[in-house]
Amino acid sequence: MTQQTTNPTLTPRRRVGAACLGAFLAGSLAMSQAQASDITLNYAFFAPAQTFPAVQMEHWAEELERRTDGRVSVNTFPGGTLLTAGNMYDGVQSGVADIGLSATSYEPARFPLINLAGNLTGIEVDSTVASRVVYDLIQEFPADQLGLEDFKVITAFTSEPGYLHSRTPVTSLEDLQGQEIRVPGDSTEVLEALDGVPVGLNQAETGEALQAGVVDGYVGSRETLMDLQYARSVQYVTDYPLTNVVFVAAMNRQRWESLPEDVRRVIDELGAEMAHFAGDYLDGHIEESLAWAADNHDVETLTLSDEEAARWAERLAPINEARLAQVAEMGLPAEAFHGRMRELIDSYRQP
């Protein structure tokens, strides 16, 4: 006689309940996994991948993915492949990219206060110190005074001061007179005050202009000697600090507010770290670049005499004063910003 057995714990009603519970748990797990893996951020930058801001961008993306256990993935777009320098922040604001990294000096009317951290000349400071200073200033001053009220700043940093790179040696104002030099926008007045002829070109145009002999040199950070191969076209670097470049990585405000709180916390933690990373990386890379340029292309660094450096400083002092006054006339706290900047520089220079 065959005996039929039944599971006493699963009556028809219990079977239905178990099935419903299983379906609910499976659906919840699937939803949780989708939420965990579907956070993708698009991050744009205008310059090539080998430049130091792009290296910072890649490092930030890797750190964010690691610290969120892969919950967030970041697509990076260096080299202007998604947004260019001219439309970077507008593109972020309109949602073309979630994050954009650009130089604030490319939009002087938009960022007059923060650009004071880059367009005052004669400040001898390395990128590590300058980057930590500019990040702190952005945290301390109201976003609407900085022109950043529509964004979430995820980090900020600077280049080193720009230096004059030239085909012929420049150790005096007389040597520079009449030379056509590529400059970033905020260095036009600076070069004119030193009797040079400024030529406004973006970074993409500069290499071709140097190779073709259209310009006699350029003002910029010294890592470009190796990273952009400019050492092939210039022979001398004059060791006098001019203006530097402020970089701000800004996120679309609505995208920021849509992120989970724990992800936002990780991004906030990375802000100061990336400012320090970018500056420290650049300072080390500059030393490598100078050595490479000297060894491979005989590029020489020239030092001004004390008397000549004083002549340059005397020519440039009125420009600094005028720039501070111009920003103050806009109703912005230029003197307070400048004073705090100098305090922070002195603080971070302490051993």
C-alpha positions as a Markdown table, in Angstrom:
| # | Residue | x | y | z |
|---|---|---|---|---|
| 1 | Met | 0.0 | 0.0 | 0.0 |
| 2 | Thr | 1.5 | 3.3 | -1.1 |
| 3 | Gln | 1.6 | 6.0 | 1.6 |
| 4 | Gln | 1.2 | 9.6 | 0.6 |
| 5 | Thr | 3.2 | 12.2 | 2.6 |
| 6 | Thr | 2.6 | 15.9 | 2.8 |
| 7 | Asn | 4.6 | 18.7 | 4.3 |
| 8 | Pro | 2.7 | 19.6 | 7.4 |
| 9 | Thr | 4.3 | 23.0 | 7.6 |
| 10 | Leu | 3.1 | 24.2 | 4.2 |
| 11 | Thr | -0.7 | 24.2 | 3.9 |
| 12 | Pro | -2.1 | 25.8 | 0.7 |
| 13 | Arg | -2.5 | 29.1 | 2.5 |
| 14 | Arg | 1.1 | 29.0 | 3.8 |
| 15 | Arg | 2.4 | 28.1 | 0.4 |
| 16 | Val | 0.8 | 31.2 | -1.1 |
| 17 | Gly | 2.2 | 33.3 | 1.7 |
| 18 | Ala | 5.7 | 31.9 | 1.3 |
| 19 | Ala | 5.5 | 32.5 | -2.4 |
| 20 | Cys | 4.4 | 36.1 | -1.9 |
| 21 | Leu | 7.2 | 36.7 | 0.6 |
| 22 | Gly | 9.8 | 35.2 | -1.7 |
| 23 | Ala | 8.6 | 37.3 | -4.6 |
| 24 | Phe | 8.7 | 40.4 | -2.3 |
| 25 | Leu | 12.2 | 39.7 | -1.1 |
| 26 | Ala | 13.5 | 38.9 | -4.6 |
| 27 | Gly | 12.0 | 42.2 | -5.9 |
| 28 | Ser | 13.4 | 44.2 | -3.0 |
| 29 | Leu | 16.9 | 42.6 | -3.6 |
| 30 | Ala | 16.7 | 43.3 | -7.3 |
| 31 | Met | 15.7 | 46.9 | -6.6 |
| 32 | Ser | 18.5 | 47.3 | -4.1 |
| 33 | Gln | 21.0 | 45.9 | -6.5 |
| 34 | Ala | 19.8 | 48.2 | -9.3 |
| 35 | Gln | 20.0 | 51.2 | -7.0 |
| 36 | Ala | 23.5 | 50.2 | -5.9 |
| 37 | Ser | 24.9 | 49.9 | -9.4 |
| 38 | Asp | 23.0 | 52.5 | -11.3 |
| 39 | Ile | 24.7 | 55.6 | -10.0 |
| 40 | Thr | 26.8 | 56.8 | -12.9 |
| 41 | Leu | 28.4 | 60.2 | -13.1 |
| 42 | Asn | 29.8 | 61.9 | -16.2 |
| 43 | Tyr | 32.8 | 64.0 | -15.5 |
| 44 | Ala | 34.2 | 66.4 | -18.2 |
| 45 | Phe | 37.5 | 68.2 | -18.6 |
| 46 | Phe | 38.9 | 70.2 | -21.5 |
| 47 | Ala | 42.6 | 69.3 | -21.6 |
| 48 | Pro | 44.3 | 66.0 | -22.5 |
| 49 | Ala | 44.4 | 63.0 | -20.2 |
| 50 | Gln | 48.2 | 63.4 | -19.4 |
| 51 | Thr | 47.8 | 66.9 | -17.9 |
| 52 | Phe | 47.7 | 67.1 | -14.1 |
| 53 | Pro | 44.1 | 68.2 | -13.7 |
| 54 | Ala | 43.0 | 65.1 | -15.7 |
| 55 | Val | 45.3 | 62.9 | -13.6 |
| 56 | Gln | 43.4 | 64.3 | -10.5 |
| 57 | Met | 40.1 | 63.6 | -12.2 |
| 58 | Glu | 40.9 | 60.0 | -12.8 |
| 59 | His | 42.2 | 59.6 | -9.2 |
| 60 | Trp | 39.0 | 61.1 | -7.8 |
| 61 | Ala | 36.9 | 58.8 | -10.0 |
| 62 | Glu | 38.9 | 55.7 | -8.8 |
| 63 | Glu | 38.7 | 56.8 | -5.1 |
| 64 | Leu | 34.9 | 57.4 | -5.3 |
| 65 | Glu | 34.3 | 54.0 | -6.8 |
| 66 | Arg | 36.5 | 52.3 | -4.3 |
| 67 | Arg | 35.1 | 54.1 | -1.3 |
| 68 | Thr | 31.5 | 53.4 | -2.3 |
| 69 | Asp | 32.3 | 49.7 | -2.9 |
| 70 | Gly | 31.5 | 50.1 | -6.6 |
| 71 | Arg | 28.1 | 51.6 | -6.0 |
| 72 | Val | 29.2 | 54.7 | -8.0 |
| 73 | Ser | 30.9 | 54.5 | -11.4 |
| 74 | Val | 32.4 | 57.6 | -13.1 |
| 75 | Asn | 32.8 | 58.1 | -16.8 |
| 76 | Thr | 35.6 | 60.6 | -17.5 |
| 77 | Phe | 35.8 | 62.7 | -20.6 |
| 78 | Pro | 39.2 | 64.5 | -20.9 |
| 79 | Gly | 40.4 | 66.5 | -23.9 |
| 80 | Gly | 37.2 | 68.3 | -24.5 |
| 81 | Thr | 35.4 | 65.2 | -25.8 |
| 82 | Leu | 32.2 | 66.1 | -23.9 |
| 83 | Leu | 32.5 | 69.8 | -23.0 |
| 84 | Thr | 35.2 | 72.4 | -23.9 |
| 85 | Ala | 36.7 | 75.2 | -21.7 |
| 86 | Gly | 34.3 | 77.7 | -23.3 |
| 87 | Asn | 31.1 | 75.9 | -22.3 |
| 88 | Met | 32.2 | 73.7 | -19.3 |
| 89 | Tyr | 30.2 | 75.3 | -16.5 |
| 90 | Asp | 27.2 | 76.1 | -18.7 |
| 91 | Gly | 27.2 | 72.5 | -19.8 |
| 92 | Val | 27.2 | 71.2 | -16.2 |
| 93 | Gln | 24.4 | 73.6 | -15.3 |
| 94 | Ser | 22.3 | 72.4 | -18.2 |
| 95 | Gly | 23.0 | 68.7 | -17.4 |
| 96 | Val | 25.2 | 67.8 | -20.4 |
| 97 | Ala | 27.7 | 66.5 | -17.8 |
| 98 | Asp | 27.2 | 65.9 | -14.1 |
| 99 | Ile | 30.6 | 67.3 | -13.2 |
| 100 | Gly | 32.9 | 69.7 | -15.1 |
| 101 | Leu | 36.5 | 70.7 | -14.3 |
| 102 | Ser | 37.7 | 74.0 | -15.8 |
| 103 | Ala | 39.9 | 77.0 | -15.2 |
| 104 | Thr | 37.9 | 79.9 | -13.7 |
| 105 | Ser | 40.1 | 82.4 | -15.5 |
| 106 | Tyr | 38.4 | 81.3 | -18.8 |
| 107 | Glu | 35.3 | 83.1 | -17.5 |
| 108 | Pro | 36.6 | 86.2 | -15.7 |
| 109 | Ala | 33.2 | 87.9 | -15.5 |
| 110 | Arg | 31.6 | 84.9 | -13.9 |
| 111 | Phe | 34.2 | 84.3 | -11.2 |
| 112 | Pro | 35.8 | 87.7 | -10.3 |
| 113 | Leu | 36.4 | 87.1 | -6.6 |
| 114 | Ile | 37.9 | 83.6 | -6.8 |
| 115 | Asn | 40.1 | 84.6 | -9.7 |
| 116 | Leu | 42.0 | 86.9 | -7.3 |
| 117 | Ala | 43.6 | 83.7 | -6.0 |
| 118 | Gly | 45.2 | 83.2 | -9.4 |
| 119 | Asn | 45.6 | 86.6 | -11.1 |
| 120 | Leu | 47.7 | 88.5 | -8.5 |
| 121 | Thr | 51.4 | 88.3 | -9.5 |
| 122 | Gly | 54.7 | 87.9 | -7.7 |
| 123 | Ile | 53.5 | 85.4 | -5.1 |
| 124 | Glu | 56.1 | 82.7 | -4.6 |
| 125 | Val | 54.0 | 79.6 | -3.7 |
| 126 | Asp | 54.0 | 76.0 | -4.8 |
| 127 | Ser | 51.0 | 74.2 | -6.1 |
| 128 | Thr | 50.5 | 72.2 | -2.9 |
| 129 | Val | 50.1 | 75.3 | -0.7 |
| 130 | Ala | 48.1 | 77.3 | -3.3 |
| 131 | Ser | 45.7 | 74.4 | -3.9 |
| 132 | Arg | 44.9 | 74.0 | -0.2 |
| 133 | Val | 44.5 | 77.7 | 0.1 |
| 134 | Val | 42.0 | 78.0 | -2.8 |
| 135 | Tyr | 40.0 | 75.0 | -1.5 |
| 136 | Asp | 39.7 | 76.6 | 1.9 |
| 137 | Leu | 38.7 | 80.0 | 0.5 |
| 138 | Ile | 35.9 | 78.3 | -1.4 |
| 139 | Gln | 34.7 | 76.7 | 1.8 |
| 140 | Glu | 34.9 | 79.9 | 3.8 |
| 141 | Phe | 33.4 | 82.5 | 1.5 |
| 142 | Pro | 29.7 | 82.4 | 0.5 |
| 143 | Ala | 29.0 | 80.6 | -2.8 |
| 144 | Asp | 27.1 | 83.6 | -4.3 |
| 145 | Gln | 30.1 | 85.8 | -3.8 |
| 146 | Leu | 32.3 | 83.3 | -5.6 |
| 147 | Gly | 29.8 | 82.8 | -8.5 |
| 148 | Leu | 29.3 | 79.2 | -7.5 |
| 149 | Glu | 25.8 | 79.2 | -6.0 |
| 150 | Asp | 24.4 | 77.0 | -8.8 |
| 151 | Phe | 26.9 | 74.3 | -8.3 |
| 152 | Lys | 28.3 | 71.9 | -5.7 |
| 153 | Val | 32.1 | 72.2 | -5.6 |
| 154 | Ile | 33.6 | 68.8 | -5.3 |
| 155 | Thr | 37.2 | 70.0 | -5.2 |
| 156 | Ala | 39.4 | 72.9 | -6.3 |
| 157 | Phe | 43.1 | 73.4 | -6.8 |
| 158 | Thr | 45.6 | 75.5 | -8.7 |
| 159 | Ser | 48.6 | 75.3 | -11.0 |
| 160 | Glu | 51.9 | 76.6 | -9.8 |
| 161 | Pro | 52.4 | 80.3 | -10.8 |
| 162 | Gly | 53.0 | 80.7 | -14.5 |
| 163 | Tyr | 56.6 | 81.3 | -15.6 |
| 164 | Leu | 58.0 | 82.8 | -18.8 |
| 165 | His | 59.2 | 80.1 | -21.3 |
| 166 | Ser | 61.1 | 81.5 | -24.2 |
| 167 | Arg | 63.3 | 80.7 | -27.2 |
| 168 | Thr | 65.9 | 83.3 | -26.3 |
| 169 | Pro | 67.2 | 84.1 | -22.7 |
| 170 | Val | 65.2 | 86.7 | -20.7 |
| 171 | Thr | 66.9 | 88.1 | -17.6 |
| 172 | Ser | 65.8 | 91.7 | -18.0 |
| 173 | Leu | 62.9 | 93.8 | -19.1 |
| 174 | Glu | 65.0 | 94.8 | -22.1 |
| 175 | Asp | 65.3 | 91.1 | -23.2 |
| 176 | Leu | 61.5 | 90.7 | -23.1 |
| 177 | Gln | 60.7 | 93.9 | -25.0 |
| 178 | Gly | 58.7 | 93.2 | -28.2 |
| 179 | Gln | 58.7 | 89.4 | -27.8 |
| 180 | Glu | 55.3 | 87.8 | -28.7 |
| 181 | Ile | 54.3 | 85.5 | -25.9 |
| 182 | Arg | 51.3 | 83.3 | -25.5 |
| 183 | Val | 49.5 | 84.1 | -22.3 |
| 184 | Pro | 46.3 | 83.0 | -20.5 |
| 185 | Gly | 43.7 | 85.7 | -20.4 |
| 186 | Asp | 44.5 | 87.1 | -17.0 |
| 187 | Ser | 48.2 | 87.6 | -18.0 |
| 188 | Thr | 47.6 | 90.0 | -20.8 |
| 189 | Glu | 48.1 | 93.1 | -18.7 |
| 190 | Val | 51.0 | 91.5 | -16.9 |
| 191 | Leu | 53.0 | 90.9 | -20.0 |
| 192 | Glu | 52.2 | 94.3 | -21.4 |
| 193 | Ala | 53.5 | 95.9 | -18.2 |
| 194 | Leu | 56.8 | 93.9 | -18.7 |
| 195 | Asp | 57.1 | 95.3 | -22.3 |
| 196 | Gly | 56.2 | 92.0 | -24.0 |
| 197 | Val | 53.5 | 91.5 | -26.6 |
| 198 | Pro | 50.7 | 89.2 | -25.3 |
| 199 | Val | 49.1 | 86.7 | -27.7 |
| 200 | Gly | 45.9 | 85.2 | -26.6 |
| 201 | Leu | 45.8 | 81.5 | -27.4 |
| 202 | Asn | 44.1 | 78.5 | -25.7 |
| 203 | Gln | 46.2 | 75.5 | -24.7 |
| 204 | Ala | 45.2 | 73.5 | -27.8 |
| 205 | Glu | 46.5 | 76.3 | -30.1 |
| 206 | Thr | 49.7 | 76.9 | -28.2 |
| 207 | Gly | 51.7 | 73.9 | -29.4 |
| 208 | Glu | 51.1 | 74.6 | -33.0 |
| 209 | Ala | 52.0 | 78.3 | -32.6 |
| 210 | Leu | 55.2 | 77.4 | -30.9 |
| 211 | Gln | 56.2 | 74.9 | -33.5 |
| 212 | Ala | 55.3 | 77.3 | -36.4 |
| 213 | Gly | 57.2 | 80.2 | -34.7 |
| 214 | Val | 54.1 | 82.3 | -34.5 |
| 215 | Val | 55.0 | 83.1 | -30.9 |
| 216 | Asp | 58.4 | 83.5 | -29.2 |
| 217 | Gly | 57.4 | 81.7 | -26.0 |
| 218 | Tyr | 54.6 | 81.3 | -23.5 |
| 219 | Val | 53.6 | 81.9 | -19.9 |
| 220 | Gly | 52.5 | 78.8 | -18.1 |
| 221 | Ser | 53.2 | 76.1 | -15.6 |
| 222 | Arg | 56.5 | 74.2 | -16.1 |
| 223 | Glu | 55.1 | 70.7 | -16.3 |
| 224 | Thr | 54.0 | 71.6 | -19.9 |
| 225 | Leu | 57.6 | 71.3 | -20.9 |
| 226 | Met | 57.2 | 67.5 | -20.7 |
| 227 | Asp | 53.5 | 66.8 | -20.7 |
| 228 | Leu | 52.8 | 68.9 | -23.8 |
| 229 | Gln | 56.3 | 68.6 | -25.3 |
| 230 | Tyr | 56.8 | 72.4 | -25.3 |
| 231 | Ala | 60.5 | 71.8 | -24.5 |
| 232 | Arg | 61.0 | 71.1 | -28.1 |
| 233 | Ser | 60.2 | 74.7 | -28.9 |
| 234 | Val | 61.7 | 76.7 | -26.1 |
| 235 | Gln | 65.1 | 76.9 | -24.5 |
| 236 | Tyr | 64.7 | 79.0 | -21.4 |
| 237 | Val | 62.6 | 79.4 | -18.3 |
| 238 | Thr | 62.7 | 82.7 | -16.4 |
| 239 | Asp | 62.3 | 82.0 | -12.7 |
| 240 | Tyr | 59.8 | 84.8 | -11.7 |
| 241 | Pro | 56.3 | 83.9 | -10.6 |
| 242 | Leu | 53.5 | 85.5 | -12.6 |
| 243 | Thr | 49.8 | 84.5 | -12.4 |
| 244 | Asn | 48.5 | 81.0 | -11.8 |
| 245 | Val | 45.4 | 79.1 | -12.8 |
| 246 | Val | 42.5 | 78.2 | -10.5 |
| 247 | Phe | 40.7 | 75.0 | -11.3 |
| 248 | Val | 37.2 | 74.2 | -9.9 |
| 249 | Ala | 35.4 | 70.9 | -10.3 |
| 250 | Ala | 31.7 | 71.7 | -10.1 |
| 251 | Met | 28.7 | 69.3 | -10.0 |
| 252 | Asn | 25.2 | 70.0 | -11.2 |
| 253 | Arg | 23.3 | 71.1 | -8.1 |
| 254 | Gln | 20.2 | 68.9 | -8.9 |
| 255 | Arg | 22.4 | 65.9 | -9.5 |
| 256 | Trp | 24.2 | 66.4 | -6.2 |
| 257 | Glu | 20.9 | 66.6 | -4.3 |
| 258 | Ser | 19.7 | 63.4 | -6.0 |
| 259 | Leu | 22.6 | 61.4 | -4.6 |
| 260 | Pro | 22.3 | 59.2 | -1.5 |
| 261 | Glu | 23.5 | 60.8 | 1.7 |
| 262 | Asp | 26.4 | 58.4 | 2.2 |
| 263 | Val | 27.7 | 59.0 | -1.4 |
| 264 | Arg | 27.5 | 62.7 | -0.8 |
| 265 | Arg | 29.5 | 62.2 | 2.4 |
| 266 | Val | 32.3 | 60.4 | 0.6 |
| 267 | Ile | 32.4 | 63.1 | -2.1 |
| 268 | Asp | 32.7 | 65.8 | 0.7 |
| 269 | Glu | 35.5 | 63.8 | 2.3 |
| 270 | Leu | 37.4 | 63.7 | -1.0 |
| 271 | Gly | 37.3 | 67.5 | -1.5 |
| 272 | Ala | 40.2 | 68.6 | 0.6 |
| 273 | Glu | 42.1 | 65.3 | -0.1 |
| 274 | Met | 42.0 | 65.9 | -3.9 |
| 275 | Ala | 43.1 | 69.6 | -3.5 |
| 276 | His | 46.2 | 68.3 | -1.7 |
| 277 | Phe | 46.7 | 65.4 | -4.1 |
| 278 | Ala | 46.6 | 67.6 | -7.2 |
| 279 | Gly | 49.0 | 70.2 | -5.7 |
| 280 | Asp | 51.5 | 67.6 | -4.4 |
| 281 | Tyr | 51.3 | 65.6 | -7.7 |
| 282 | Leu | 52.0 | 68.7 | -9.7 |
| 283 | Asp | 54.9 | 69.9 | -7.6 |
| 284 | Gly | 56.6 | 66.5 | -7.9 |
| 285 | His | 55.8 | 66.3 | -11.6 |
| 286 | Ile | 57.3 | 69.8 | -12.2 |
| 287 | Glu | 60.6 | 68.7 | -10.8 |
| 288 | Glu | 60.5 | 65.7 | -13.1 |
| 289 | Ser | 59.5 | 67.8 | -16.1 |
| 290 | Leu | 62.4 | 70.3 | -15.5 |
| 291 | Ala | 64.9 | 67.5 | -15.2 |
| 292 | Trp | 63.6 | 65.9 | -18.4 |
| 293 | Ala | 63.6 | 69.1 | -20.3 |
| 294 | Ala | 67.2 | 69.9 | -19.3 |
| 295 | Asp | 68.4 | 66.4 | -20.0 |
| 296 | Asn | 66.6 | 65.9 | -23.3 |
| 297 | His | 66.4 | 69.4 | -24.8 |
| 298 | Asp | 68.9 | 71.5 | -22.9 |
| 299 | Val | 66.3 | 73.8 | -21.4 |
| 300 | Glu | 67.9 | 76.2 | -18.9 |
| 301 | Thr | 66.3 | 78.0 | -15.9 |
| 302 | Leu | 67.4 | 81.6 | -15.5 |
| 303 | Thr | 67.3 | 83.6 | -12.3 |
| 304 | Leu | 66.7 | 87.3 | -12.2 |
| 305 | Ser | 69.1 | 89.4 | -10.1 |
| 306 | Asp | 67.6 | 91.0 | -7.0 |
| 307 | Glu | 67.7 | 94.4 | -8.7 |
| 308 | Glu | 65.9 | 93.1 | -11.8 |
| 309 | Ala | 63.3 | 91.2 | -9.8 |
| 310 | Ala | 62.6 | 94.5 | -8.0 |
| 311 | Arg | 62.1 | 96.2 | -11.3 |
| 312 | Trp | 59.5 | 93.5 | -12.4 |
| 313 | Ala | 57.7 | 93.8 | -9.0 |
| 314 | Glu | 57.5 | 97.6 | -9.4 |
| 315 | Arg | 56.0 | 97.2 | -12.8 |
| 316 | Leu | 53.4 | 94.7 | -11.7 |
| 317 | Ala | 52.3 | 96.2 | -8.3 |
| 318 | Pro | 49.8 | 98.6 | -9.9 |
| 319 | Ile | 48.1 | 95.7 | -11.7 |
| 320 | Asn | 47.6 | 93.9 | -8.4 |
| 321 | Glu | 46.2 | 97.0 | -6.8 |
| 322 | Ala | 43.9 | 97.7 | -9.8 |
| 323 | Arg | 42.6 | 94.1 | -9.8 |
| 324 | Leu | 41.7 | 94.3 | -6.1 |
| 325 | Ala | 40.0 | 97.6 | -6.6 |
| 326 | Gln | 38.0 | 96.4 | -9.6 |
| 327 | Val | 36.6 | 93.4 | -7.7 |
| 328 | Ala | 35.8 | 95.6 | -4.7 |
| 329 | Glu | 33.9 | 98.0 | -6.9 |
| 330 | Met | 31.6 | 95.1 | -7.8 |
| 331 | Gly | 30.5 | 95.0 | -4.2 |
| 332 | Leu | 32.6 | 91.9 | -3.4 |
| 333 | Pro | 35.0 | 91.5 | -0.4 |
| 334 | Ala | 38.2 | 91.7 | -2.4 |
| 335 | Glu | 40.4 | 92.9 | 0.5 |
| 336 | Ala | 39.0 | 90.4 | 2.9 |
| 337 | Phe | 39.5 | 87.6 | 0.4 |
| 338 | His | 43.1 | 88.7 | -0.3 |
| 339 | Gly | 43.9 | 89.1 | 3.4 |
| 340 | Arg | 42.6 | 85.7 | 4.2 |
| 341 | Met | 44.5 | 84.2 | 1.2 |
| 342 | Arg | 47.7 | 85.6 | 2.5 |
| 343 | Glu | 47.0 | 84.3 | 6.0 |
| 344 | Leu | 46.3 | 80.8 | 4.7 |
| 345 | Ile | 49.5 | 80.9 | 2.5 |
| 346 | Asp | 51.6 | 81.7 | 5.6 |
| 347 | Ser | 49.8 | 79.0 | 7.6 |
| 348 | Tyr | 50.3 | 76.3 | 5.1 |
| 349 | Arg | 54.0 | 77.3 | 4.6 |
| 350 | Gln | 54.6 | 76.5 | 8.2 |
| 351 | Pro | 56.7 | 73.3 | 8.6 |
